[in-house]
Amino acid sequence: MATLVCRVQLLDDTDPFNSTNFPEPTRPPLYTFREDIPLATQLAGVHRLLRAPQKLSSFDLDEYSHIL
């Protein structure tokens, strides 16, 4: 089982001039992606880790599947 460990960070670009609502963390957290699990399945874990305020929709997951 191959893994990829990387730092993940939420970029809230809904209002690029307002950085007070969701300040960037000083050091993004680590997340371990597994090669044997589809990326779309792992995005929910990244979403929880980042405590993202937006909902993760099926459209978002569909868009990521076209990238890979």
All heavy atoms as TSV, in Angstrom:
chain	resi	resn	atom	element	x	y	z
A	1	MET	N	N	0.851	-1.180	0.000
A	1	MET	CA	C	0.000	0.000	0.000
A	1	MET	C	C	0.894	1.239	0.000
A	1	MET	O	O	1.599	1.521	0.953
A	1	MET	CB	C	-0.902	-0.023	1.237
A	1	MET	CG	C	-1.622	1.255	1.476
A	1	MET	SD	S	-2.639	1.291	2.954
A	1	MET	CE	C	-1.435	1.245	4.236
A	2	ALA	N	N	0.869	1.951	-1.087
A	2	ALA	CA	C	1.644	3.190	-1.195
A	2	ALA	C	C	0.828	4.357	-0.658
A	2	ALA	O	O	-0.396	4.407	-0.801
A	2	ALA	CB	C	2.025	3.435	-2.646
A	3	THR	N	N	1.522	5.281	-0.028
A	3	THR	CA	C	0.862	6.466	0.523
A	3	THR	C	C	1.602	7.720	0.086
A	3	THR	O	O	2.762	7.674	-0.318
A	3	THR	CB	C	0.819	6.429	2.064
A	3	THR	OG1	O	2.152	6.397	2.557
A	3	THR	CG2	C	0.044	5.232	2.562
A	4	LEU	N	N	0.901	8.829	0.165
A	4	LEU	CA	C	1.481	10.136	-0.116
A	4	LEU	C	C	1.084	11.047	1.035
A	4	LEU	O	O	-0.104	11.294	1.260
A	4	LEU	CB	C	0.952	10.692	-1.438
A	4	LEU	CG	C	1.318	12.138	-1.742
A	4	LEU	CD1	C	2.812	12.273	-1.985
A	4	LEU	CD2	C	0.525	12.647	-2.925
A	5	VAL	N	N	2.061	11.522	1.764
A	5	VAL	CA	C	1.801	12.426	2.885
A	5	VAL	C	C	2.078	13.846	2.413
A	5	VAL	O	O	3.148	14.138	1.877
A	5	VAL	CB	C	2.694	12.088	4.099
A	5	VAL	CG1	C	2.426	13.049	5.237
A	5	VAL	CG2	C	2.470	10.653	4.534
A	6	CYS	N	N	1.092	14.717	2.582
A	6	CYS	CA	C	1.291	16.112	2.183
A	6	CYS	C	C	0.515	17.035	3.111
A	6	CYS	O	O	-0.350	16.604	3.860
A	6	CYS	CB	C	0.888	16.330	0.730
A	6	CYS	SG	S	-0.812	15.957	0.379
A	7	ARG	N	N	0.845	18.296	3.035
A	7	ARG	CA	C	0.131	19.300	3.818
A	7	ARG	C	C	-1.050	19.799	2.991
A	7	ARG	O	O	-0.929	20.011	1.786
A	7	ARG	CB	C	1.052	20.455	4.167
A	7	ARG	CG	C	2.176	20.003	5.079
A	7	ARG	CD	C	2.857	21.167	5.745
A	7	ARG	NE	N	3.925	20.695	6.594
A	7	ARG	CZ	C	3.749	20.260	7.838
A	7	ARG	NH1	N	2.556	20.253	8.366
A	7	ARG	NH2	N	4.764	19.838	8.548
A	8	VAL	N	N	-2.185	19.955	3.643
A	8	VAL	CA	C	-3.395	20.422	2.967
A	8	VAL	C	C	-3.849	21.724	3.608
A	8	VAL	O	O	-3.658	21.943	4.792
A	8	VAL	CB	C	-4.519	19.357	3.016
A	8	VAL	CG1	C	-4.161	18.165	2.175
A	8	VAL	CG2	C	-4.817	18.921	4.438
A	9	GLN	N	N	-4.439	22.579	2.800
A	9	GLN	CA	C	-4.849	23.882	3.303
A	9	GLN	C	C	-6.115	24.337	2.593
A	9	GLN	O	O	-6.285	24.094	1.398
A	9	GLN	CB	C	-3.723	24.885	3.060
A	9	GLN	CG	C	-3.922	26.200	3.736
A	9	GLN	CD	C	-2.644	27.029	3.707
A	9	GLN	OE1	O	-1.648	26.647	3.116
A	9	GLN	NE2	N	-2.685	28.174	4.340
A	10	LEU	N	N	-6.989	24.984	3.331
A	10	LEU	CA	C	-8.227	25.515	2.779
A	10	LEU	C	C	-7.964	26.902	2.211
A	10	LEU	O	O	-7.372	27.756	2.865
A	10	LEU	CB	C	-9.293	25.604	3.872
A	10	LEU	CG	C	-10.597	26.274	3.474
A	10	LEU	CD1	C	-11.333	25.409	2.455
A	10	LEU	CD2	C	-11.462	26.520	4.685
A	11	LEU	N	N	-8.387	27.098	0.986
A	11	LEU	CA	C	-8.299	28.413	0.365
A	11	LEU	C	C	-9.723	28.907	0.143
A	11	LEU	O	O	-10.447	28.385	-0.704
A	11	LEU	CB	C	-7.553	28.344	-0.967
A	11	LEU	CG	C	-7.539	29.633	-1.777
A	11	LEU	CD1	C	-6.798	30.728	-1.016
A	11	LEU	CD2	C	-6.917	29.400	-3.128
A	12	ASP	N	N	-10.129	29.869	0.934
A	12	ASP	CA	C	-11.461	30.450	0.783
A	12	ASP	C	C	-11.318	31.705	-0.059
A	12	ASP	O	O	-10.907	32.755	0.428
A	12	ASP	CB	C	-12.055	30.784	2.152
A	12	ASP	CG	C	-13.455	31.348	2.040
A	12	ASP	OD1	O	-14.047	31.258	0.950
A	12	ASP	OD2	O	-13.955	31.889	3.040
A	13	ASP	N	N	-11.632	31.583	-1.343
A	13	ASP	CA	C	-11.462	32.718	-2.238
A	13	ASP	C	C	-12.788	33.370	-2.617
A	13	ASP	O	O	-12.890	34.037	-3.642
A	13	ASP	CB	C	-10.697	32.310	-3.484
A	13	ASP	CG	C	-11.405	31.236	-4.283
A	13	ASP	OD1	O	-12.415	30.706	-3.789
A	13	ASP	OD2	O	-10.953	30.927	-5.395
A	14	THR	N	N	-13.817	33.198	-1.773
A	14	THR	CA	C	-15.098	33.824	-2.066
A	14	THR	C	C	-14.988	35.344	-2.012
A	14	THR	O	O	-15.648	36.046	-2.761
A	14	THR	CB	C	-16.194	33.351	-1.100
A	14	THR	OG1	O	-15.740	33.564	0.238
A	14	THR	CG2	C	-16.500	31.881	-1.312
A	15	ASP	N	N	-14.164	35.861	-1.103
A	15	ASP	CA	C	-13.903	37.293	-1.017
A	15	ASP	C	C	-12.405	37.468	-0.765
A	15	ASP	O	O	-11.951	37.410	0.372
A	15	ASP	CB	C	-14.716	37.935	0.103
A	15	ASP	CG	C	-14.547	39.452	0.158
A	15	ASP	OD1	O	-13.802	40.018	-0.672
A	15	ASP	OD2	O	-15.152	40.076	1.039
A	16	PRO	N	N	-11.620	37.657	-1.812
A	16	PRO	CA	C	-10.164	37.684	-1.653
A	16	PRO	C	C	-9.631	38.829	-0.796
A	16	PRO	O	O	-8.497	38.782	-0.349
A	16	PRO	CB	C	-9.644	37.795	-3.087
A	16	PRO	CG	C	-10.775	38.322	-3.871
A	16	PRO	CD	C	-12.030	37.877	-3.187
A	17	PHE	N	N	-10.439	39.862	-0.555
A	17	PHE	CA	C	-9.976	40.998	0.238
A	17	PHE	C	C	-10.387	40.903	1.703
A	17	PHE	O	O	-10.053	41.769	2.495
A	17	PHE	CB	C	-10.487	42.305	-0.372
A	17	PHE	CG	C	-9.998	42.500	-1.778
A	17	PHE	CD1	C	-10.849	42.341	-2.842
A	17	PHE	CD2	C	-8.671	42.802	-2.014
A	17	PHE	CE1	C	-10.395	42.491	-4.139
A	17	PHE	CE2	C	-8.202	42.959	-3.306
A	17	PHE	CZ	C	-9.063	42.803	-4.378
A	18	ASN	N	N	-11.093	39.848	2.071
A	18	ASN	CA	C	-11.516	39.665	3.454
A	18	ASN	C	C	-10.852	38.403	3.990
A	18	ASN	O	O	-11.286	37.305	3.717
A	18	ASN	CB	C	-13.043	39.550	3.539
A	18	ASN	CG	C	-13.510	39.409	4.963
A	18	ASN	OD1	O	-12.743	39.553	5.898
A	18	ASN	ND2	N	-14.790	39.117	5.130
A	19	SER	N	N	-9.819	38.572	4.775
A	19	SER	CA	C	-9.112	37.407	5.313
A	19	SER	C	C	-9.372	37.208	6.798
A	19	SER	O	O	-8.716	36.413	7.445
A	19	SER	CB	C	-7.611	37.547	5.070
A	19	SER	OG	O	-7.132	38.686	5.760
A	20	THR	N	N	-10.340	37.935	7.366
A	20	THR	CA	C	-10.583	37.831	8.802
A	20	THR	C	C	-11.474	36.650	9.163
A	20	THR	O	O	-11.385	36.128	10.254
A	20	THR	CB	C	-11.216	39.124	9.340
A	20	THR	OG1	O	-12.439	39.363	8.623
A	20	THR	CG2	C	-10.284	40.304	9.150
A	21	ASN	N	N	-12.354	36.225	8.238
A	21	ASN	CA	C	-13.275	35.133	8.561
A	21	ASN	C	C	-12.564	33.789	8.673
A	21	ASN	O	O	-12.817	33.014	9.567
A	21	ASN	CB	C	-14.378	35.030	7.507
A	21	ASN	CG	C	-15.347	36.177	7.591
A	21	ASN	OD1	O	-15.422	36.846	8.605
A	21	ASN	ND2	N	-16.071	36.429	6.526
A	22	PHE	N	N	-11.698	33.496	7.751
A	22	PHE	CA	C	-11.008	32.223	7.731
A	22	PHE	C	C	-9.515	32.468	7.535
A	22	PHE	O	O	-8.984	32.297	6.442
A	22	PHE	CB	C	-11.532	31.326	6.600
A	22	PHE	CG	C	-12.996	31.063	6.713
A	22	PHE	CD1	C	-13.897	31.712	5.883
A	22	PHE	CD2	C	-13.488	30.181	7.655
A	22	PHE	CE1	C	-15.249	31.485	5.989
A	22	PHE	CE2	C	-14.838	29.958	7.770
A	22	PHE	CZ	C	-15.717	30.602	6.940
A	23	PRO	N	N	-8.817	32.873	8.596
A	23	PRO	CA	C	-7.387	33.136	8.434
A	23	PRO	C	C	-6.640	31.841	8.102
A	23	PRO	O	O	-7.013	30.757	8.538
A	23	PRO	CB	C	-6.971	33.673	9.808
A	23	PRO	CG	C	-8.011	33.177	10.743
A	23	PRO	CD	C	-9.278	33.046	9.951
A	24	GLU	N	N	-5.614	31.970	7.292
A	24	GLU	CA	C	-4.832	30.804	6.915
A	24	GLU	C	C	-4.075	30.283	8.137
A	24	GLU	O	O	-3.544	31.059	8.925
A	24	GLU	CB	C	-3.850	31.166	5.809
A	24	GLU	CG	C	-4.527	31.547	4.525
A	24	GLU	CD	C	-3.539	31.861	3.424
A	24	GLU	OE1	O	-2.333	31.641	3.626
A	24	GLU	OE2	O	-3.975	32.329	2.377
A	25	PRO	N	N	-4.019	28.973	8.287
A	25	PRO	CA	C	-3.273	28.428	9.428
A	25	PRO	C	C	-1.778	28.694	9.255
A	25	PRO	O	O	-1.280	28.814	8.134
A	25	PRO	CB	C	-3.581	26.929	9.370
A	25	PRO	CG	C	-4.033	26.673	7.985
A	25	PRO	CD	C	-4.635	27.945	7.476
A	26	THR	N	N	-1.074	28.782	10.374
A	26	THR	CA	C	0.355	29.044	10.294
A	26	THR	C	C	1.092	27.864	9.686
A	26	THR	O	O	2.053	28.036	8.969
A	26	THR	CB	C	0.927	29.338	11.692
A	26	THR	OG1	O	0.598	28.256	12.559
A	26	THR	CG2	C	0.370	30.633	12.234
A	27	ARG	N	N	0.650	26.658	9.974
A	27	ARG	CA	C	1.253	25.466	9.392
A	27	ARG	C	C	0.136	24.503	9.013
A	27	ARG	O	O	-0.529	23.951	9.891
A	27	ARG	CB	C	2.208	24.823	10.371
A	27	ARG	CG	C	2.943	23.676	9.769
A	27	ARG	CD	C	4.093	23.260	10.629
A	27	ARG	NE	N	4.809	22.235	9.909
A	27	ARG	CZ	C	6.087	22.096	9.931
A	27	ARG	NH1	N	6.805	22.916	10.653
A	27	ARG	NH2	N	6.671	21.151	9.261
A	28	PRO	N	N	-0.086	24.296	7.728
A	28	PRO	CA	C	-1.171	23.408	7.295
A	28	PRO	C	C	-0.998	21.992	7.851
A	28	PRO	O	O	0.127	21.510	7.989
A	28	PRO	CB	C	-1.051	23.417	5.772
A	28	PRO	CG	C	-0.295	24.653	5.449
A	28	PRO	CD	C	0.624	24.882	6.607
A	29	PRO	N	N	-2.099	21.325	8.171
A	29	PRO	CA	C	-2.001	19.972	8.724
A	29	PRO	C	C	-1.586	18.949	7.664
A	29	PRO	O	O	-1.739	19.163	6.464
A	29	PRO	CB	C	-3.426	19.689	9.212
A	29	PRO	CG	C	-4.286	20.581	8.391
A	29	PRO	CD	C	-3.466	21.797	8.086
A	30	LEU	N	N	-1.053	17.832	8.144
A	30	LEU	CA	C	-0.663	16.733	7.263
A	30	LEU	C	C	-1.856	15.825	7.000
A	30	LEU	O	O	-2.686	15.604	7.886
A	30	LEU	CB	C	0.443	15.900	7.899
A	30	LEU	CG	C	1.812	16.541	7.999
A	30	LEU	CD1	C	2.742	15.665	8.833
A	30	LEU	CD2	C	2.396	16.767	6.625
A	31	TYR	N	N	-1.924	15.295	5.800
A	31	TYR	CA	C	-2.934	14.296	5.458
A	31	TYR	C	C	-2.241	13.210	4.644
A	31	TYR	O	O	-1.442	13.504	3.762
A	31	TYR	CB	C	-4.090	14.900	4.659
A	31	TYR	CG	C	-5.230	13.926	4.481
A	31	TYR	CD1	C	-6.162	13.751	5.485
A	31	TYR	CD2	C	-5.345	13.160	3.330
A	31	TYR	CE1	C	-7.200	12.850	5.348
A	31	TYR	CE2	C	-6.381	12.257	3.179
A	31	TYR	CZ	C	-7.298	12.099	4.201
A	31	TYR	OH	O	-8.320	11.200	4.060
A	32	THR	N	N	-2.551	11.970	4.946
A	32	THR	CA	C	-1.960	10.841	4.234
A	32	THR	C	C	-2.965	10.302	3.233
A	32	THR	O	O	-4.012	9.787	3.611
A	32	THR	CB	C	-1.557	9.728	5.216
A	32	THR	OG1	O	-0.642	10.268	6.175
A	32	THR	CG2	C	-0.897	8.575	4.493
A	33	PHE	N	N	-2.641	10.448	1.957
A	33	PHE	CA	C	-3.468	9.897	0.890
A	33	PHE	C	C	-2.992	8.478	0.607
A	33	PHE	O	O	-1.789	8.214	0.583
A	33	PHE	CB	C	-3.354	10.739	-0.386
A	33	PHE	CG	C	-3.985	12.087	-0.267
A	33	PHE	CD1	C	-3.231	13.194	0.077
A	33	PHE	CD2	C	-5.337	12.248	-0.502
A	33	PHE	CE1	C	-3.808	14.439	0.182
A	33	PHE	CE2	C	-5.930	13.492	-0.397
A	33	PHE	CZ	C	-5.161	14.591	-0.052
A	34	ARG	N	N	-3.935	7.571	0.390
A	34	ARG	CA	C	-3.608	6.187	0.081
A	34	ARG	C	C	-3.859	5.918	-1.395
A	34	ARG	O	O	-4.861	6.349	-1.959
A	34	ARG	CB	C	-4.444	5.242	0.937
A	34	ARG	CG	C	-4.038	5.298	2.409
A	34	ARG	CD	C	-4.834	4.389	3.274
A	34	ARG	NE	N	-5.052	3.082	2.680
A	34	ARG	CZ	C	-5.800	2.134	3.242
A	34	ARG	NH1	N	-6.380	2.367	4.391
A	34	ARG	NH2	N	-5.966	0.978	2.657
A	35	GLU	N	N	-2.928	5.197	-1.996
A	35	GLU	CA	C	-3.023	4.910	-3.420
A	35	GLU	C	C	-4.147	3.932	-3.753
A	35	GLU	O	O	-4.712	3.967	-4.835
A	35	GLU	CB	C	-1.689	4.338	-3.894
A	35	GLU	CG	C	-1.609	4.130	-5.382
A	35	GLU	CD	C	-0.260	3.588	-5.786
A	35	GLU	OE1	O	-0.097	2.364	-5.745
A	35	GLU	OE2	O	0.620	4.397	-6.131
A	36	ASP	N	N	-4.492	3.069	-2.809
A	36	ASP	CA	C	-5.486	2.031	-3.083
A	36	ASP	C	C	-6.931	2.489	-2.856
A	36	ASP	O	O	-7.864	1.721	-3.058
A	36	ASP	CB	C	-5.200	0.791	-2.235
A	36	ASP	CG	C	-5.223	1.080	-0.741
A	36	ASP	OD1	O	-4.947	2.229	-0.352
A	36	ASP	OD2	O	-5.496	0.152	0.038
A	37	ILE	N	N	-7.127	3.740	-2.455
A	37	ILE	CA	C	-8.469	4.285	-2.229
A	37	ILE	C	C	-8.674	5.435	-3.210
A	37	ILE	O	O	-7.807	6.304	-3.340
A	37	ILE	CB	C	-8.628	4.790	-0.778
A	37	ILE	CG1	C	-8.424	3.641	0.204
A	37	ILE	CG2	C	-9.987	5.433	-0.575
A	37	ILE	CD1	C	-8.447	4.069	1.656
A	38	PRO	N	N	-9.812	5.484	-3.913
A	38	PRO	CA	C	-10.054	6.582	-4.864
A	38	PRO	C	C	-9.971	7.949	-4.186
A	38	PRO	O	O	-10.385	8.123	-3.039
A	38	PRO	CB	C	-11.470	6.321	-5.374
A	38	PRO	CG	C	-11.713	4.876	-5.115
A	38	PRO	CD	C	-10.916	4.525	-3.893
A	39	LEU	N	N	-9.422	8.908	-4.901
A	39	LEU	CA	C	-9.257	10.251	-4.362
A	39	LEU	C	C	-10.585	10.858	-3.940
A	39	LEU	O	O	-10.680	11.501	-2.894
A	39	LEU	CB	C	-8.577	11.157	-5.390
A	39	LEU	CG	C	-8.330	12.592	-4.974
A	39	LEU	CD1	C	-7.455	12.648	-3.728
A	39	LEU	CD2	C	-7.695	13.370	-6.099
A	40	ALA	N	N	-11.634	10.643	-4.720
A	40	ALA	CA	C	-12.953	11.197	-4.383
A	40	ALA	C	C	-13.425	10.704	-3.019
A	40	ALA	O	O	-14.076	11.445	-2.285
A	40	ALA	CB	C	-13.965	10.829	-5.459
A	41	THR	N	N	-13.081	9.494	-2.652
A	41	THR	CA	C	-13.452	8.943	-1.353
A	41	THR	C	C	-12.659	9.615	-0.236
A	41	THR	O	O	-13.180	9.827	0.861
A	41	THR	CB	C	-13.193	7.420	-1.330
A	41	THR	OG1	O	-13.892	6.839	-2.428
A	41	THR	CG2	C	-13.639	6.792	-0.034
A	42	GLN	N	N	-11.422	9.958	-0.501
A	42	GLN	CA	C	-10.556	10.537	0.528
A	42	GLN	C	C	-10.811	12.025	0.756
A	42	GLN	O	O	-10.414	12.575	1.782
A	42	GLN	CB	C	-9.092	10.314	0.142
A	42	GLN	CG	C	-8.744	8.838	0.073
A	42	GLN	CD	C	-7.310	8.620	-0.300
A	42	GLN	OE1	O	-6.422	8.936	0.491
A	42	GLN	NE2	N	-7.081	8.100	-1.495
A	43	LEU	N	N	-11.476	12.677	-0.188
A	43	LEU	CA	C	-11.722	14.117	-0.036
A	43	LEU	C	C	-12.593	14.439	1.179
A	43	LEU	O	O	-12.441	15.496	1.777
A	43	LEU	CB	C	-12.363	14.681	-1.302
A	43	LEU	CG	C	-11.435	14.800	-2.495
A	43	LEU	CD1	C	-12.195	15.348	-3.693
A	43	LEU	CD2	C	-10.243	15.667	-2.184
A	44	ALA	N	N	-13.481	13.550	1.550
A	44	ALA	CA	C	-14.316	13.785	2.739
A	44	ALA	C	C	-13.437	13.876	3.990
A	44	ALA	O	O	-13.698	14.695	4.878
A	44	ALA	CB	C	-15.355	12.683	2.881
A	45	GLY	N	N	-12.402	13.057	4.066
A	45	GLY	CA	C	-11.477	13.113	5.201
A	45	GLY	C	C	-10.699	14.417	5.242
A	45	GLY	O	O	-10.491	15.000	6.311
A	46	VAL	N	N	-10.272	14.886	4.083
A	46	VAL	CA	C	-9.574	16.172	4.005
A	46	VAL	C	C	-10.521	17.292	4.419
A	46	VAL	O	O	-10.156	18.190	5.174
A	46	VAL	CB	C	-9.034	16.422	2.575
A	46	VAL	CG1	C	-8.446	17.816	2.461
A	46	VAL	CG2	C	-8.016	15.373	2.190
A	47	HIS	N	N	-11.754	17.214	3.969
A	47	HIS	CA	C	-12.779	18.223	4.297
A	47	HIS	C	C	-12.984	18.311	5.806
A	47	HIS	O	O	-13.047	19.401	6.379
A	47	HIS	CB	C	-14.074	17.838	3.579
A	47	HIS	CG	C	-15.135	18.885	3.638
A	47	HIS	ND1	N	-16.185	18.814	4.515
A	47	HIS	CD2	C	-15.307	20.022	2.920
A	47	HIS	CE1	C	-16.961	19.870	4.341
A	47	HIS	NE2	N	-16.454	20.608	3.372
A	48	ARG	N	N	-13.079	17.148	6.462
A	48	ARG	CA	C	-13.240	17.120	7.925
A	48	ARG	C	C	-12.004	17.668	8.627
A	48	ARG	O	O	-12.108	18.421	9.598
A	48	ARG	CB	C	-13.514	15.703	8.405
A	48	ARG	CG	C	-14.939	15.276	8.326
A	48	ARG	CD	C	-15.183	13.973	9.064
A	48	ARG	NE	N	-14.328	12.897	8.580
A	48	ARG	CZ	C	-14.590	12.124	7.529
A	48	ARG	NH1	N	-15.689	12.310	6.842
A	48	ARG	NH2	N	-13.762	11.169	7.169
A	49	LEU	N	N	-10.825	17.267	8.174
A	49	LEU	CA	C	-9.580	17.717	8.797
A	49	LEU	C	C	-9.461	19.231	8.758
A	49	LEU	O	O	-9.052	19.862	9.727
A	49	LEU	CB	C	-8.382	17.076	8.086
A	49	LEU	CG	C	-7.000	17.523	8.542
A	49	LEU	CD1	C	-6.737	17.047	9.973
A	49	LEU	CD2	C	-5.936	16.990	7.607
A	50	LEU	N	N	-9.837	19.837	7.648
A	50	LEU	CA	C	-9.732	21.281	7.494
A	50	LEU	C	C	-10.879	22.042	8.131
A	50	LEU	O	O	-10.837	23.267	8.235
A	50	LEU	CB	C	-9.653	21.637	6.006
A	50	LEU	CG	C	-8.415	21.133	5.285
A	50	LEU	CD1	C	-8.520	21.438	3.799
A	50	LEU	CD2	C	-7.158	21.748	5.871
A	51	ARG	N	N	-11.930	21.309	8.525
A	51	ARG	CA	C	-13.138	21.942	9.085
A	51	ARG	C	C	-13.665	23.008	8.138
A	51	ARG	O	O	-13.962	24.145	8.528
A	51	ARG	CB	C	-12.858	22.542	10.459
A	51	ARG	CG	C	-12.464	21.530	11.487
A	51	ARG	CD	C	-12.340	22.140	12.850
A	51	ARG	NE	N	-11.633	21.227	13.723
A	51	ARG	CZ	C	-10.594	21.554	14.460
A	51	ARG	NH1	N	-10.164	22.784	14.470
A	51	ARG	NH2	N	-10.005	20.656	15.205
A	52	ALA	N	N	-13.744	22.638	6.880
A	52	ALA	CA	C	-14.182	23.570	5.847
A	52	ALA	C	C	-15.642	23.960	6.063
A	52	ALA	O	O	-16.483	23.104	6.325
A	52	ALA	CB	C	-14.012	22.938	4.471
A	53	PRO	N	N	-15.960	25.241	5.965
A	53	PRO	CA	C	-17.336	25.679	6.209
A	53	PRO	C	C	-18.283	25.337	5.063
A	53	PRO	O	O	-19.481	25.239	5.266
A	53	PRO	CB	C	-17.202	27.195	6.363
A	53	PRO	CG	C	-15.981	27.549	5.605
A	53	PRO	CD	C	-15.058	26.359	5.736
A	54	GLN	N	N	-17.759	25.163	3.855
A	54	GLN	CA	C	-18.606	24.824	2.718
A	54	GLN	C	C	-18.936	23.337	2.753
A	54	GLN	O	O	-18.171	22.539	3.259
A	54	GLN	CB	C	-17.892	25.142	1.391
A	54	GLN	CG	C	-17.522	26.584	1.222
A	54	GLN	CD	C	-16.172	26.924	1.853
A	54	GLN	OE1	O	-15.523	26.092	2.447
A	54	GLN	NE2	N	-15.769	28.165	1.704
A	55	LYS	N	N	-20.074	22.998	2.171
A	55	LYS	CA	C	-20.453	21.592	2.075
A	55	LYS	C	C	-19.743	20.960	0.887
A	55	LYS	O	O	-19.568	21.593	-0.157
A	55	LYS	CB	C	-21.959	21.442	1.915
A	55	LYS	CG	C	-22.715	21.861	3.155
A	55	LYS	CD	C	-24.175	21.593	3.016
A	55	LYS	CE	C	-24.857	21.998	4.312
A	55	LYS	NZ	N	-26.252	21.682	4.325
A	56	LEU	N	N	-19.347	19.721	1.060
A	56	LEU	CA	C	-18.711	18.975	-0.014
A	56	LEU	C	C	-19.817	18.327	-0.825
A	56	LEU	O	O	-20.500	17.416	-0.374
A	56	LEU	CB	C	-17.781	17.916	0.580
A	56	LEU	CG	C	-16.853	17.199	-0.375
A	56	LEU	CD1	C	-15.934	18.184	-1.070
A	56	LEU	CD2	C	-16.040	16.164	0.370
A	57	SER	N	N	-20.020	18.832	-2.035
A	57	SER	CA	C	-21.131	18.335	-2.843
A	57	SER	C	C	-20.666	17.255	-3.804
A	57	SER	O	O	-19.476	17.073	-4.044
A	57	SER	CB	C	-21.747	19.484	-3.638
A	57	SER	OG	O	-20.860	19.923	-4.637
A	58	SER	N	N	-21.612	16.537	-4.358
A	58	SER	CA	C	-21.271	15.507	-5.333
A	58	SER	C	C	-20.700	16.142	-6.593
A	58	SER	O	O	-19.917	15.531	-7.305
A	58	SER	CB	C	-22.494	14.658	-5.662
A	58	SER	OG	O	-23.510	15.468	-6.204
A	59	PHE	N	N	-21.060	17.393	-6.886
A	59	PHE	CA	C	-20.495	18.092	-8.032
A	59	PHE	C	C	-18.985	18.264	-7.863
A	59	PHE	O	O	-18.217	18.057	-8.783
A	59	PHE	CB	C	-21.151	19.456	-8.219
A	59	PHE	CG	C	-20.513	20.285	-9.305
A	59	PHE	CD1	C	-20.760	19.995	-10.640
A	59	PHE	CD2	C	-19.650	21.317	-8.994
A	59	PHE	CE1	C	-20.162	20.745	-11.642
A	59	PHE	CE2	C	-19.051	22.060	-9.994
A	59	PHE	CZ	C	-19.313	21.776	-11.311
A	60	ASP	N	N	-18.566	18.639	-6.645
A	60	ASP	CA	C	-17.136	18.797	-6.367
A	60	ASP	C	C	-16.402	17.492	-6.605
A	60	ASP	O	O	-15.335	17.471	-7.200
A	60	ASP	CB	C	-16.905	19.243	-4.926
A	60	ASP	CG	C	-17.514	20.604	-4.637
A	60	ASP	OD1	O	-17.640	21.400	-5.580
A	60	ASP	OD2	O	-17.859	20.845	-3.475
A	61	LEU	N	N	-16.970	16.405	-6.131
A	61	LEU	CA	C	-16.331	15.105	-6.295
A	61	LEU	C	C	-16.287	14.706	-7.767
A	61	LEU	O	O	-15.317	14.125	-8.236
A	61	LEU	CB	C	-17.073	14.042	-5.487
A	61	LEU	CG	C	-17.059	14.251	-3.975
A	61	LEU	CD1	C	-17.921	13.190	-3.301
A	61	LEU	CD2	C	-15.656	14.221	-3.435
A	62	ASP	N	N	-17.332	15.060	-8.509
A	62	ASP	CA	C	-17.355	14.736	-9.925
A	62	ASP	C	C	-16.281	15.495	-10.681
A	62	ASP	O	O	-15.619	14.971	-11.570
A	62	ASP	CB	C	-18.747	15.046	-10.498
A	62	ASP	CG	C	-18.880	14.602	-11.944
A	62	ASP	OD1	O	-18.486	13.466	-12.248
A	62	ASP	OD2	O	-19.370	15.403	-12.753
A	63	GLU	N	N	-16.079	16.758	-10.324
A	63	GLU	CA	C	-15.049	17.557	-10.980
A	63	GLU	C	C	-13.666	16.979	-10.742
A	63	GLU	O	O	-12.833	16.952	-11.618
A	63	GLU	CB	C	-15.116	19.002	-10.506
A	63	GLU	CG	C	-16.310	19.763	-11.031
A	63	GLU	CD	C	-16.335	19.804	-12.551
A	63	GLU	OE1	O	-15.318	20.164	-13.159
A	63	GLU	OE2	O	-17.390	19.480	-13.114
A	64	TYR	N	N	-13.400	16.502	-9.525
A	64	TYR	CA	C	-12.098	15.926	-9.227
A	64	TYR	C	C	-11.875	14.633	-10.000
A	64	TYR	O	O	-10.764	14.317	-10.368
A	64	TYR	CB	C	-11.930	15.666	-7.731
A	64	TYR	CG	C	-11.589	16.917	-6.967
A	64	TYR	CD1	C	-12.515	17.503	-6.126
A	64	TYR	CD2	C	-10.349	17.514	-7.104
A	64	TYR	CE1	C	-12.201	18.665	-5.420
A	64	TYR	CE2	C	-10.029	18.675	-6.418
A	64	TYR	CZ	C	-10.950	19.233	-5.574
A	64	TYR	OH	O	-10.649	20.374	-4.903
A	65	SER	N	N	-12.907	13.887	-10.272
A	65	SER	CA	C	-12.734	12.630	-10.983
A	65	SER	C	C	-12.317	12.866	-12.429
A	65	SER	O	O	-11.654	12.040	-13.035
A	65	SER	CB	C	-14.018	11.802	-10.937
A	65	SER	OG	O	-15.033	12.422	-11.695
A	66	HIS	N	N	-12.658	14.028	-12.998
A	66	HIS	CA	C	-12.253	14.348	-14.358
A	66	HIS	C	C	-10.794	14.774	-14.439
A	66	HIS	O	O	-10.172	14.672	-15.486
A	66	HIS	CB	C	-13.138	15.439	-14.963
A	66	HIS	CG	C	-14.549	14.998	-15.163
A	66	HIS	ND1	N	-14.897	14.012	-16.051
A	66	HIS	CD2	C	-15.697	15.392	-14.559
A	66	HIS	CE1	C	-16.209	13.828	-16.005
A	66	HIS	NE2	N	-16.724	14.643	-15.109
A	67	ILE	N	N	-10.251	15.257	-13.336
A	67	ILE	CA	C	-8.860	15.689	-13.307
A	67	ILE	C	C	-7.922	14.493	-13.378
A	67	ILE	O	O	-6.901	14.513	-14.041
A	67	ILE	CB	C	-8.571	16.521	-12.043
A	67	ILE	CG1	C	-9.359	17.823	-12.096
A	67	ILE	CG2	C	-7.085	16.799	-11.899
A	67	ILE	CD1	C	-9.320	18.604	-10.822
A	68	LEU	N	N	-8.293	13.443	-12.698
A	68	LEU	CA	C	-7.431	12.263	-12.653
A	68	LEU	C	C	-7.727	11.396	-13.779
A	68	LEU	O	O	-7.689	10.719	-14.462
A	68	LEU	CB	C	-7.629	11.524	-11.336
A	68	LEU	CG	C	-7.338	12.362	-10.115
A	68	LEU	CD1	C	-7.707	11.603	-8.858
A	68	LEU	CD2	C	-5.878	12.752	-10.074
